[in-house]
Amino acid sequence: MSETTRTAVIAADADAVWAVLGDFGAISKWAPNVDHSCLMSEQTEGVGTVRRVQVGRSSLVERVVEWTPGLTLAYSVEGLPPVIRTVVNTWSLMEMVSGTRVSLTSRVHAGPRPPQQLIARIAAQRLARASEAMLAGLERHLAMASGASP
């Protein structure tokens, strides 16, 4: 398994950040690397909520596996090449005096053999770049919502 974490301190309280992340089907409104998103489940929040995201030519299904309002949102990512066994993205929030520390951790499992571990590391590096774009988009979105400049 390979794991990467990207973090940003966003000038917004944890409730404001959670309001954006918790609107699970609306990621395309703020993540610059997501072209389209929609819910695929009648459920709109909590464990078991499912969305579809379009990222370039790839269509992915993301299923919530952990939901702790104001603290943690984790979801599995399905639809990646079959060599990738599992991917789980976890958003973690920590309120601070200056805003909210937001971390996005991607865990990639491709298998136990060295070539599979290499594939997991490469996939995790790509996900880290995507995480940086999502964190920047989240920060911009929240700054615009509050009337401040990012």
C-alpha positions as CSV (number, residue, x, y, z in Angstrom):
1,M,0.0,0.0,0.0
2,S,1.1,3.5,-0.7
3,E,-0.2,6.6,1.0
4,T,0.2,10.4,0.4
5,T,-1.2,13.3,2.3
6,R,-1.6,16.9,1.2
7,T,-2.7,19.6,3.6
8,A,-3.8,23.3,3.5
9,V,-4.9,25.7,6.1
10,I,-8.1,27.3,4.8
11,A,-9.4,30.6,6.2
12,A,-12.9,29.3,7.1
13,D,-14.3,27.5,10.1
14,A,-14.7,23.7,10.0
15,D,-18.5,24.0,9.6
16,A,-18.1,26.0,6.4
17,V,-15.5,23.5,5.0
18,W,-17.8,20.6,6.0
19,A,-20.8,22.2,4.3
20,V,-18.8,22.1,1.0
21,L,-17.4,18.6,1.5
22,G,-20.6,17.2,2.8
23,D,-22.5,18.3,-0.3
24,F,-21.1,15.1,-1.7
25,G,-22.6,15.3,-5.2
26,A,-21.4,18.8,-5.9
27,I,-17.6,18.3,-6.0
28,S,-17.6,19.6,-9.6
29,K,-18.6,23.1,-8.3
30,W,-15.3,23.6,-6.6
31,A,-12.7,20.9,-7.7
32,P,-11.0,22.2,-10.9
33,N,-10.0,18.6,-11.9
34,V,-13.6,17.3,-11.8
35,D,-15.6,18.0,-15.0
36,H,-18.9,16.7,-13.8
37,S,-20.4,15.1,-10.6
38,C,-23.8,13.8,-9.5
39,L,-25.2,11.6,-6.8
40,M,-26.0,8.0,-7.8
41,S,-27.8,7.1,-4.6
42,E,-31.0,8.4,-3.1
43,Q,-29.0,8.9,0.1
44,T,-27.4,12.3,0.1
45,E,-25.2,12.0,3.2
46,G,-23.5,9.5,5.4
47,V,-21.9,6.1,4.9
48,G,-23.2,4.5,1.7
49,T,-23.7,7.7,-0.3
50,V,-22.5,7.3,-3.8
51,R,-21.5,9.8,-6.5
52,R,-20.2,9.6,-10.0
53,V,-17.4,12.0,-11.1
54,Q,-16.1,12.7,-14.6
55,V,-12.4,13.4,-14.6
56,G,-11.3,14.0,-18.2
57,R,-12.2,10.8,-20.0
58,S,-12.5,8.7,-16.9
59,S,-15.8,8.1,-15.1
60,L,-15.4,7.1,-11.5
61,V,-17.8,6.0,-8.8
62,E,-17.0,7.2,-5.2
63,R,-18.7,5.5,-2.2
64,V,-18.6,7.0,1.3
65,V,-17.0,4.6,3.8
66,E,-16.6,7.1,6.7
67,W,-18.7,10.2,7.6
68,T,-18.1,12.1,10.8
69,P,-19.6,15.6,10.3
70,G,-17.0,18.4,10.8
71,L,-14.2,15.9,11.1
72,T,-13.8,13.2,8.5
73,L,-15.1,12.1,5.1
74,A,-13.6,9.0,3.5
75,Y,-14.7,7.4,0.2
76,S,-13.5,4.5,-2.0
77,V,-12.8,5.2,-5.6
78,E,-14.0,2.7,-8.2
79,G,-13.4,2.6,-12.0
80,L,-9.6,2.9,-12.0
81,P,-7.6,0.4,-14.0
82,P,-7.9,-3.1,-12.6
83,V,-4.2,-3.2,-11.6
84,I,-5.3,-0.8,-8.8
85,R,-7.1,-2.9,-6.2
86,T,-8.4,-0.2,-3.9
87,V,-8.2,3.6,-3.5
88,V,-9.6,5.4,-0.5
89,N,-9.5,9.2,-0.1
90,T,-9.9,10.6,3.4
91,W,-10.6,14.3,4.1
92,S,-9.7,15.3,7.7
93,L,-10.6,18.7,9.3
94,M,-9.1,20.3,12.3
95,E,-10.3,23.7,13.5
96,M,-7.5,26.1,14.3
97,V,-7.4,29.8,15.4
98,S,-6.5,30.9,11.9
99,G,-9.0,28.7,10.1
100,T,-9.3,25.0,9.4
101,R,-6.5,22.6,8.7
102,V,-7.7,20.4,5.8
103,S,-5.8,17.2,4.9
104,L,-6.5,14.9,2.1
105,T,-4.9,11.4,2.3
106,S,-5.0,8.9,-0.5
107,R,-4.3,5.3,0.2
108,V,-3.6,3.1,-2.8
109,H,-3.4,-0.7,-2.8
110,A,-2.3,-2.6,-5.9
111,G,-1.0,-5.8,-4.3
112,P,2.0,-7.1,-2.3
113,R,4.5,-7.8,-5.0
114,P,7.3,-5.2,-5.7
115,P,5.9,-4.4,-9.2
116,Q,2.4,-3.9,-7.7
117,Q,3.9,-1.7,-4.9
118,L,5.6,0.4,-7.6
119,I,2.3,0.8,-9.4
120,A,0.7,1.9,-6.1
121,R,3.4,4.5,-5.5
122,I,3.0,5.9,-9.0
123,A,-0.8,6.1,-8.6
124,A,-0.4,7.7,-5.2
125,Q,1.9,10.4,-6.7
126,R,-0.8,11.2,-9.3
127,L,-3.5,11.3,-6.7
128,A,-1.3,13.7,-4.6
129,R,-1.3,16.1,-7.6
130,A,-5.1,15.8,-7.8
131,S,-5.3,16.4,-4.1
132,E,-3.4,19.6,-4.4
133,A,-5.7,20.8,-7.1
134,M,-8.8,19.9,-5.0
135,L,-7.4,21.6,-1.9
136,A,-6.7,24.8,-3.9
137,G,-10.2,24.6,-5.5
138,L,-11.8,24.2,-2.0
139,E,-9.8,27.1,-0.7
140,R,-10.9,29.3,-3.7
141,H,-14.5,28.3,-3.4
142,L,-14.7,29.1,0.3
143,A,-12.8,32.4,-0.2
144,M,-15.3,33.4,-2.9
145,A,-18.3,32.4,-0.7
146,S,-17.0,34.6,2.1
147,G,-16.2,37.5,-0.2
148,A,-12.5,37.3,0.5
149,S,-9.8,36.8,-2.1
150,P,-8.0,33.4,-2.0
